[in-house]
Amino acid sequence: MLGAISDLSQSSRLADWVDEYLPALPPAIYLLVFLILPILYAAYISFFEYSATTIITWNFTLEHYEKLLLNPFYQGLLWYTVKLSLIVSAFCVLLGYPLGYFIATTTPLRRQLALFSVFLPLMVGTVVRVYGWIVLFSTNGVINTILMDLAGFKLDLFGNTLSVTIGLIGVYLPLVVLPVYSSIEDIPDSLVPAARNLGANQLQAFFKVTFRLSLPGLLTGTIFVFVLTMNSIVTPDLLGGRSDLTMGRLIYDSAVSSLNWPFASAVGTVLTLTTTALVYVYFTFVRDRMGVSGWD
């Protein structure tokens, strides 16, 4: 009798384990095979020498990391990538939050039109969108043609950091708008009137209720933009000049053009660690200082 009860208890625990963990098994395997293992392998080969004939010579070395961390050129390159990512993220927040708030609080018809306008660029490839900026910014592009006809001068809008920044903002802005819109839409309609009834003015009600409860969506979108900008290749390559080399472009040039896989892997490892550390600091700072709930 006791043995039957024990077997039944074990079967129940096994069923509970299957119900709890089995649904997570396929995505866990997917992440392991297509994300974690490639990253670990890239980090592994970054510790070996490059060979022009065999690509990798299996002799342990730290020269790639010494070059990246001690050479002023690569230090400046990493700083430029971080600075560009911070600027793009900041402008996406400044532009994306008001737009997400407007979409969440406007009439249904305007909401549908605004959402369509936000989703429309996402239906077009990044390269196509970037070439649209080239048409606008180039020396004989739309903007300079209009300026030449009206004022008799042209602006240097193409092949510099300004064009790269604007292009990246245009590409990644929807990634802030949509999470902000979703977060604000989920806020119960009764909370802001309740805050007003308790004595808060309109501005106080916004910051104490709407802004605070929409912070998870805002921070999620900001992290998306920052991470993608840190790893961007196409936009800086097509819109930037020689001085606008980013870590993403360096990885591409090293791996594809030079076939220096160990050095490209070292760059990718440094970029991944830097991005992870900055995102962790940002996340921890906002969670601790602003009391964002729901992420513990």
SULDA-V146720 format. One record per residue. N is the residue number from 0. RES is the residue in one letter. PHI is phi in whole degrees, -180 to 180 (* if undefined). PSI is psi as a letter, one per 40 degrees, with the letter a starting at -180 (NA if undefined). Layout:
# SULDA-V146720
n:N res:RES phi:PHI psi:PSI
n:N res:RES phi:PHI psi:PSI
This chain:
# SULDA-V146720
n:0 res:M phi:* psi:d
n:1 res:L phi:-66 psi:d
n:2 res:G phi:-64 psi:d
n:3 res:A phi:-65 psi:d
n:4 res:I phi:-65 psi:d
n:5 res:S phi:-64 psi:d
n:6 res:D phi:-64 psi:d
n:7 res:L phi:-66 psi:d
n:8 res:S phi:-66 psi:d
n:9 res:Q phi:-65 psi:d
n:10 res:S phi:-64 psi:d
n:11 res:S phi:-66 psi:d
n:12 res:R phi:-65 psi:d
n:13 res:L phi:-64 psi:d
n:14 res:A phi:-65 psi:d
n:15 res:D phi:-63 psi:d
n:16 res:W phi:-65 psi:d
n:17 res:V phi:-63 psi:d
n:18 res:D phi:-63 psi:d
n:19 res:E phi:-84 psi:d
n:20 res:Y phi:-106 psi:d
n:21 res:L phi:-61 psi:d
n:22 res:P phi:-61 psi:d
n:23 res:A phi:-86 psi:e
n:24 res:L phi:-67 psi:d
n:25 res:P phi:-60 psi:d
n:26 res:P phi:-65 psi:d
n:27 res:A phi:-66 psi:d
n:28 res:I phi:-65 psi:d
n:29 res:Y phi:-60 psi:d
n:30 res:L phi:-65 psi:d
n:31 res:L phi:-64 psi:d
n:32 res:V phi:-76 psi:d
n:33 res:F phi:-102 psi:e
n:34 res:L phi:-127 psi:d
n:35 res:I phi:-68 psi:d
n:36 res:L phi:-63 psi:d
n:37 res:P phi:-61 psi:d
n:38 res:I phi:-65 psi:d
n:39 res:L phi:-65 psi:d
n:40 res:Y phi:-67 psi:d
n:41 res:A phi:-62 psi:d
n:42 res:A phi:-64 psi:d
n:43 res:Y phi:-66 psi:d
n:44 res:I phi:-74 psi:e
n:45 res:S phi:-70 psi:e
n:46 res:F phi:-96 psi:e
n:47 res:F phi:-123 psi:i
n:48 res:E phi:-79 psi:i
n:49 res:Y phi:-92 psi:i
n:50 res:S phi:-129 psi:h
n:51 res:A phi:-68 psi:d
n:52 res:T phi:-98 psi:d
n:53 res:T phi:-109 psi:e
n:54 res:I phi:71 psi:d
n:55 res:I phi:-123 psi:h
n:56 res:T phi:-109 psi:h
n:57 res:W phi:-81 psi:f
n:58 res:N phi:-113 psi:h
n:59 res:F phi:-62 psi:h
n:60 res:T phi:-156 psi:i
n:61 res:L phi:-114 psi:e
n:62 res:E phi:-63 psi:d
n:63 res:H phi:-66 psi:d
n:64 res:Y phi:-73 psi:d
n:65 res:E phi:-63 psi:d
n:66 res:K phi:-64 psi:d
n:67 res:L phi:-69 psi:d
n:68 res:L phi:-92 psi:d
n:69 res:L phi:-110 psi:d
n:70 res:N phi:-78 psi:h
n:71 res:P phi:-58 psi:d
n:72 res:F phi:-63 psi:d
n:73 res:Y phi:-75 psi:d
n:74 res:Q phi:-63 psi:d
n:75 res:G phi:-65 psi:d
n:76 res:L phi:-65 psi:d
n:77 res:L phi:-65 psi:d
n:78 res:W phi:-64 psi:d
n:79 res:Y phi:-62 psi:d
n:80 res:T phi:-64 psi:d
n:81 res:V phi:-64 psi:d
n:82 res:K phi:-63 psi:d
n:83 res:L phi:-62 psi:d
n:84 res:S phi:-65 psi:d
n:85 res:L phi:-67 psi:d
n:86 res:I phi:-64 psi:d
n:87 res:V phi:-62 psi:d
n:88 res:S phi:-63 psi:d
n:89 res:A phi:-64 psi:d
n:90 res:F phi:-69 psi:d
n:91 res:C phi:-64 psi:d
n:92 res:V phi:-68 psi:d
n:93 res:L phi:-63 psi:d
n:94 res:L phi:-91 psi:d
n:95 res:G phi:-79 psi:d
n:96 res:Y phi:-66 psi:d
n:97 res:P phi:-59 psi:d
n:98 res:L phi:-68 psi:d
n:99 res:G phi:-64 psi:d
n:100 res:Y phi:-64 psi:d
n:101 res:F phi:-62 psi:d
n:102 res:I phi:-63 psi:d
n:103 res:A phi:-74 psi:d
n:104 res:T phi:-113 psi:e
n:105 res:T phi:-88 psi:a
n:106 res:T phi:-70 psi:i
n:107 res:P phi:-57 psi:d
n:108 res:L phi:-64 psi:d
n:109 res:R phi:-64 psi:d
n:110 res:R phi:-62 psi:d
n:111 res:Q phi:-64 psi:d
n:112 res:L phi:-66 psi:d
n:113 res:A phi:-68 psi:d
n:114 res:L phi:-64 psi:d
n:115 res:F phi:-62 psi:d
n:116 res:S phi:-65 psi:d
n:117 res:V phi:-74 psi:d
n:118 res:F phi:-74 psi:d
n:119 res:L phi:-57 psi:d
n:120 res:P phi:-63 psi:d
n:121 res:L phi:-70 psi:e
n:122 res:M phi:-84 psi:e
n:123 res:V phi:-110 psi:i
n:124 res:G phi:-63 psi:i
n:125 res:T phi:-60 psi:d
n:126 res:V phi:-62 psi:d
n:127 res:V phi:-64 psi:d
n:128 res:R phi:-65 psi:d
n:129 res:V phi:-65 psi:d
n:130 res:Y phi:-66 psi:d
n:131 res:G phi:-63 psi:d
n:132 res:W phi:-67 psi:d
n:133 res:I phi:-62 psi:d
n:134 res:V phi:-61 psi:d
n:135 res:L phi:-77 psi:d
n:136 res:F phi:-94 psi:e
n:137 res:S phi:-63 psi:i
n:138 res:T phi:-56 psi:d
n:139 res:N phi:-108 psi:f
n:140 res:G phi:-79 psi:a
n:141 res:V phi:-62 psi:d
n:142 res:I phi:-65 psi:d
n:143 res:N phi:-69 psi:d
n:144 res:T phi:-65 psi:d
n:145 res:I phi:-65 psi:d
n:146 res:L phi:-63 psi:d
n:147 res:M phi:-66 psi:d
n:148 res:D phi:-72 psi:d
n:149 res:L phi:-90 psi:d
n:150 res:A phi:-120 psi:e
n:151 res:G phi:81 psi:f
n:152 res:F phi:-145 psi:i
n:153 res:K phi:-124 psi:i
n:154 res:L phi:-111 psi:i
n:155 res:D phi:-87 psi:g
n:156 res:L phi:-104 psi:e
n:157 res:F phi:-116 psi:i
n:158 res:G phi:77 psi:f
n:159 res:N phi:-147 psi:i
n:160 res:T phi:-65 psi:d
n:161 res:L phi:-61 psi:d
n:162 res:S phi:-66 psi:d
n:163 res:V phi:-63 psi:d
n:164 res:T phi:-63 psi:d
n:165 res:I phi:-63 psi:d
n:166 res:G phi:-63 psi:d
n:167 res:L phi:-67 psi:d
n:168 res:I phi:-62 psi:d
n:169 res:G phi:-63 psi:d
n:170 res:V phi:-75 psi:d
n:171 res:Y phi:-102 psi:e
n:172 res:L phi:-56 psi:d
n:173 res:P phi:-60 psi:d
n:174 res:L phi:-72 psi:e
n:175 res:V phi:-96 psi:d
n:176 res:V phi:-60 psi:d
n:177 res:L phi:-68 psi:d
n:178 res:P phi:-64 psi:d
n:179 res:V phi:-65 psi:d
n:180 res:Y phi:-57 psi:d
n:181 res:S phi:-64 psi:d
n:182 res:S phi:-66 psi:d
n:183 res:I phi:-69 psi:d
n:184 res:E phi:-65 psi:d
n:185 res:D phi:-80 psi:e
n:186 res:I phi:-73 psi:h
n:187 res:P phi:-57 psi:h
n:188 res:D phi:-65 psi:e
n:189 res:S phi:-82 psi:e
n:190 res:L phi:-71 psi:d
n:191 res:V phi:-65 psi:d
n:192 res:P phi:-59 psi:d
n:193 res:A phi:-65 psi:d
n:194 res:A phi:-64 psi:d
n:195 res:R phi:-65 psi:d
n:196 res:N phi:-67 psi:d
n:197 res:L phi:-87 psi:e
n:198 res:G phi:112 psi:e
n:199 res:A phi:-78 psi:i
n:200 res:N phi:-80 psi:a
n:201 res:Q phi:-63 psi:d
n:202 res:L phi:-68 psi:d
n:203 res:Q phi:-65 psi:d
n:204 res:A phi:-64 psi:d
n:205 res:F phi:-66 psi:d
n:206 res:F phi:-73 psi:d
n:207 res:K phi:-77 psi:d
n:208 res:V phi:-113 psi:c
n:209 res:T phi:-64 psi:d
n:210 res:F phi:-64 psi:d
n:211 res:R phi:-65 psi:d
n:212 res:L phi:-75 psi:e
n:213 res:S phi:-94 psi:e
n:214 res:L phi:-59 psi:d
n:215 res:P phi:-56 psi:d
n:216 res:G phi:-67 psi:d
n:217 res:L phi:-64 psi:d
n:218 res:L phi:-70 psi:d
n:219 res:T phi:-61 psi:d
n:220 res:G phi:-63 psi:d
n:221 res:T phi:-63 psi:d
n:222 res:I phi:-65 psi:d
n:223 res:F phi:-56 psi:d
n:224 res:V phi:-64 psi:d
n:225 res:F phi:-63 psi:d
n:226 res:V phi:-64 psi:d
n:227 res:L phi:-67 psi:d
n:228 res:T phi:-68 psi:d
n:229 res:M phi:-59 psi:d
n:230 res:N phi:-107 psi:e
n:231 res:S phi:-70 psi:i
n:232 res:I phi:-127 psi:d
n:233 res:V phi:-64 psi:d
n:234 res:T phi:-63 psi:d
n:235 res:P phi:-63 psi:d
n:236 res:D phi:-70 psi:d
n:237 res:L phi:-86 psi:d
n:238 res:L phi:-101 psi:e
n:239 res:G phi:-92 psi:i
n:240 res:G phi:-101 psi:a
n:241 res:R phi:-66 psi:d
n:242 res:S phi:-84 psi:e
n:243 res:D phi:-104 psi:f
n:244 res:L phi:-72 psi:h
n:245 res:T phi:-113 psi:i
n:246 res:M phi:-64 psi:d
n:247 res:G phi:-63 psi:d
n:248 res:R phi:-66 psi:d
n:249 res:L phi:-65 psi:d
n:250 res:I phi:-62 psi:d
n:251 res:Y phi:-63 psi:d
n:252 res:D phi:-63 psi:d
n:253 res:S phi:-70 psi:d
n:254 res:A phi:-81 psi:d
n:255 res:V phi:-97 psi:d
n:256 res:S phi:-79 psi:d
n:257 res:S phi:-94 psi:e
n:258 res:L phi:58 psi:f
n:259 res:N phi:-90 psi:g
n:260 res:W phi:-65 psi:d
n:261 res:P phi:-60 psi:d
n:262 res:F phi:-68 psi:d
n:263 res:A phi:-61 psi:d
n:264 res:S phi:-67 psi:d
n:265 res:A phi:-65 psi:d
n:266 res:V phi:-61 psi:d
n:267 res:G phi:-63 psi:d
n:268 res:T phi:-66 psi:d
n:269 res:V phi:-62 psi:d
n:270 res:L phi:-65 psi:d
n:271 res:T phi:-64 psi:d
n:272 res:L phi:-65 psi:d
n:273 res:T phi:-65 psi:d
n:274 res:T phi:-62 psi:d
n:275 res:T phi:-62 psi:d
n:276 res:A phi:-64 psi:d
n:277 res:L phi:-67 psi:d
n:278 res:V phi:-65 psi:d
n:279 res:Y phi:-64 psi:d
n:280 res:V phi:-62 psi:d
n:281 res:Y phi:-62 psi:d
n:282 res:F phi:-62 psi:d
n:283 res:T phi:-65 psi:d
n:284 res:F phi:-61 psi:d
n:285 res:V phi:-67 psi:d
n:286 res:R phi:-64 psi:d
n:287 res:D phi:-77 psi:d
n:288 res:R phi:-84 psi:d
n:289 res:M phi:-110 psi:e
n:290 res:G phi:65 psi:f
n:291 res:V phi:-72 psi:h
n:292 res:S phi:-98 psi:i
n:293 res:G phi:93 psi:e
n:294 res:W phi:-118 psi:e
n:295 res:D phi:-81 psi:NA
